[in-house]
């Protein structure tokens, strides 16, 4: 047996009271750890933010990063438009040059035959020279005026594009808002089905124990309950993913908790004259207006390019130049003596014409042809967009009328499914129906409810798309879809 009497112990245990010291230290650490865990456990959970439809739209327009980038682009165009008068400012330039000759400049000596004769010795000038120049230049042409107009039109096109981006963000927010509500309603129906299945399992168990049903019925009910759990988990994950995307669209963290206010939905809206809506969409849809504004801007740019090619320009120039005396060394002689500098300068007026722009095979000529081709492409895209919009409006109106016409039939289907479920469950309780029949009636009931809700939300989304297409404010047609705190989707 090992003798522990000779074991080396720490000094703390050799001192009187050393053991008590470590015991107290351990207790103190334990208290601190428990306090930290208690504080963590008592930390308040994040309170979900309750959002209405209008709140969500406002947050998206304010915080969406894509829209912020579009806003910065519009600010750039606005600044160019506000300061477009700077095209008439001359170009000022100041330069200073320090130059060195590769070969020294020498003068030959000579003797002037006078009495007495004058002898001029040979001289070598310094290699280093200093020059200074200040110039101003202003070029005027008729293309300058049209260029200013094109800059103004470009800003207007940018403003139209920014408003289009805002409307597209609002359209996306409204439709995703509806998608979340629909998915939540679907989850509620599935949870209700799960609760019904659990209740039917309890009934099957009671009937089995009472000898009214075989054990197989009970097992089938248990299997049905277990099979629904993965469906609930998948639907919950889909809802979390959709809410995460919606939060990013609003400029919130992807895991920010929020609750959406429910909507009162009905299908009482009947579209007016179809031809009137189609005609209005062909001219009022934001996408079409954006294309039209871009085409107008391109026409102005093409006109400015043509004027620049076929009209002369007038250039005014003025410069002031000075040079350090070439006979003096700038590294040895002072720069602050005006006698050491030679000044000069000119004022000039130049009338010119770019001859290359007159020929179609030159770079300038090809630029004009490329611009004309670009305008032609944009016109084709505009015509295609108008046709697509007409078809889109026609399709949406047909969809709206179909949903409105089938509303009563769908409601009747839900009522019949509810009656069938109640009767089947009563028979199941009495042992007159098997479990599979009950499950089938439950699925039929929930499918009818989900179909009814889906059609209602599809109707609201079609109204939102129709409002965007005909260029009216959101809520003009879908005003019955405004947020309400009095209940869920009806």
CORVEN-V686374 format. One record per residue. SS is DSSP state (~ for helix, > for strand, _ for the rest). OMEGA is omega in radians with two decimals (999 if undefined). Layout:
ss = {SS;SS}
omega = {OMEGA;OMEGA}
This chain:
ss = {_;_;_;~;~;~;_;_;_;_;~;~;~;~;_;_;_;~;~;~;~;~;~;~;~;~;~;~;~;~;~;~;~;~;~;~;~;~;~;~;~;_;_;_;_;_;_;_;>;>;>;_;~;~;~;~;~;~;~;~;~;~;~;_;~;~;~;~;~;~;~;~;~;~;~;~;~;~;~;~;~;~;_;~;~;~;~;~;_;_;>;>;>;>;>;>;>;>;>;>;_;_;_;_;_;>;>;_;_;>;>;>;_;_;_;_;_;>;>;>;_;_;>;>;_;_;_;>;>;>;>;>;>;>;>;>;>;>;>;>;_;~;~;~;~;~;~;~;~;~;~;~;~;~;~;~;~;~;~;~;~;~;~;~;~;~;~;~;~;~;~;~;~;~;~;~;~;~;~;~;~;~;~;~;~;~;~;~;~;~;~;~;~;~;~;~;~;~;~;~;~;~;~;~;~;~;~;~;~;_;_;_;_;_;~;~;~;~;~;~;~;~;~;~;~;~;~;~;~;~;~;~;~;~;~;~;~;~;~;~;~;~;~;~;~;~;~;~;~;_;_;_;_;_;_;_;_;>;>;>;_;_;>;_;_;_;_;_;_;_;_;_;_;~;~;~;~;~;~;~;~;~;~;~;_;~;~;~;~;~;~;~;~;~;~;~;~;~;~;~;~;~;~;~;~;~;~;~;~;~;_;_;>;>;>;>;>;>;>;>;>;>;>;>;_;_;_;_;_;_;_;_;_;_;_;_;_;~;~;~;>;>;>;>;>;>;>;>;>;>;>;>;_;_;~;~;~;~;_;_;_;_;~;~;~;~;~;~;~;~;~;~;~;~;~;~;~;~;~;~;~;~;~;~;~;~;~;~;~;~;~;~;~;~;~;~;~;~;~;~;~;~;~;~;~;~;~;~;~;~;~;~;~;~;~;~;~;~;~;~;~;~;~;~;~;~;~;~;~;_;_;_;_;_;~;~;~;~;~;~;~;~;~;~;~;~;~;~;~;~;~;~;~;~;~;~;~;~;~;~;~;~;~;~;~;~;~;~;~;~;_;_;_;_;_;_;_;_;~;~;~;_;>;_;_;_;_;_;_;_}
omega = {-3.13;3.10;-3.12;-3.09;-3.12;-3.13;3.12;-3.12;3.07;-3.11;-3.10;-3.12;3.09;-3.11;3.07;3.12;-3.14;3.11;3.12;3.13;-3.13;3.08;3.12;3.14;3.12;3.10;3.14;3.11;3.10;3.11;3.14;3.13;3.11;3.12;3.12;3.12;3.12;3.12;3.11;-3.13;-3.10;3.13;-3.08;3.09;3.13;3.12;3.14;3.10;-3.13;-3.05;2.94;3.14;3.13;3.09;-3.13;3.13;-3.14;-3.14;-3.13;-3.14;-3.11;-2.94;-3.07;-3.05;3.11;3.12;3.09;3.08;3.09;3.13;3.10;3.09;3.10;3.10;3.10;3.14;3.14;3.12;3.09;-3.12;-3.13;-3.10;-3.10;3.11;-3.13;3.03;-3.13;3.07;3.09;3.10;-3.14;3.14;3.06;-3.12;3.03;-3.03;3.00;-3.04;3.11;3.10;3.07;3.13;-3.10;3.08;-3.11;3.03;3.14;3.08;-3.13;3.14;3.11;-3.09;3.07;3.11;-0.15;-3.12;3.12;-3.12;3.09;-3.07;3.05;-3.07;3.07;-3.11;3.10;3.10;-3.06;-3.14;3.13;3.12;3.03;-3.11;3.04;-3.05;3.05;-3.08;3.12;3.14;-3.14;3.02;3.11;3.09;3.14;-3.13;3.12;3.07;3.07;3.12;3.14;3.09;3.08;3.13;3.11;3.08;3.11;3.08;3.09;3.10;3.09;3.12;3.12;3.10;3.08;3.11;3.10;-3.14;3.12;3.07;-3.14;3.10;3.13;3.13;-3.11;-3.10;3.09;3.03;3.12;-3.13;3.11;3.11;3.13;3.14;3.07;3.09;3.09;3.12;3.11;3.10;3.13;3.09;3.08;3.07;3.11;3.11;3.10;3.12;3.10;3.12;3.10;3.05;3.10;3.12;3.13;3.12;3.14;3.12;3.13;-3.11;3.10;-3.14;-3.11;-3.11;3.12;-3.14;3.12;3.12;3.12;3.12;3.09;3.12;3.11;3.11;3.13;3.12;-3.13;3.14;-3.12;-3.11;3.07;3.11;3.10;3.14;3.13;3.14;3.10;3.10;3.11;3.13;3.11;3.13;3.13;3.11;3.08;3.08;3.12;3.11;3.10;3.10;3.13;-3.10;3.12;2.99;-3.03;-3.11;-3.14;3.13;3.09;3.07;-3.13;3.06;-3.11;-3.13;2.95;-3.04;2.97;-3.07;-3.08;-3.07;3.07;-3.11;3.08;-3.08;-3.11;-3.11;3.12;3.13;3.13;3.12;-3.14;-3.14;-3.10;-3.13;-3.02;-3.12;-3.08;3.13;3.14;3.11;3.10;3.10;3.13;3.12;3.11;3.12;3.11;3.12;3.14;3.07;3.13;3.12;3.10;3.13;3.11;3.12;3.13;3.12;3.11;-3.10;-2.96;3.08;3.14;3.08;3.13;-3.07;3.08;-3.13;3.08;3.12;3.09;-3.08;3.09;-3.11;3.07;-3.08;-3.04;3.14;-3.11;3.12;-3.10;3.12;-3.13;-3.12;-3.08;3.11;-2.99;3.04;-3.07;3.13;-3.13;-3.10;3.06;-3.08;3.10;3.14;-3.11;2.93;-3.05;3.04;-3.06;3.01;-3.05;-3.13;3.12;-3.05;-3.10;-3.08;-3.13;-3.06;-3.06;-3.09;3.12;3.14;3.13;3.11;3.10;3.08;3.11;3.14;3.09;3.12;3.11;3.11;3.10;3.10;3.12;3.10;3.14;3.10;3.08;3.12;3.11;3.13;3.11;3.12;3.12;3.12;3.13;3.14;3.10;3.11;3.14;3.14;3.12;-3.14;-3.13;-3.14;3.09;3.11;3.12;-3.13;3.12;-3.14;3.14;-3.11;-3.10;-3.10;-3.09;3.14;3.13;3.09;3.10;3.10;3.10;3.14;3.13;3.13;3.10;3.11;-3.14;3.14;-3.13;-3.13;-3.13;3.13;3.08;3.10;3.12;3.09;-3.12;3.14;-3.10;3.12;3.12;-3.05;-3.10;3.12;3.11;3.14;3.13;3.12;3.09;3.13;3.12;3.13;-3.11;3.07;3.10;3.11;-3.12;3.10;3.13;3.11;-3.13;3.12;3.12;3.12;3.05;3.10;-3.14;3.12;3.08;3.08;3.11;3.10;3.14;3.09;3.12;-3.06;-3.09;3.01;3.07;3.13;3.10;-3.08;3.12;3.11;-3.08;-3.14;3.09;3.10;3.11;-3.04;-3.13;3.14;-3.05;3.14;-3.11;3.12;-3.08;999}
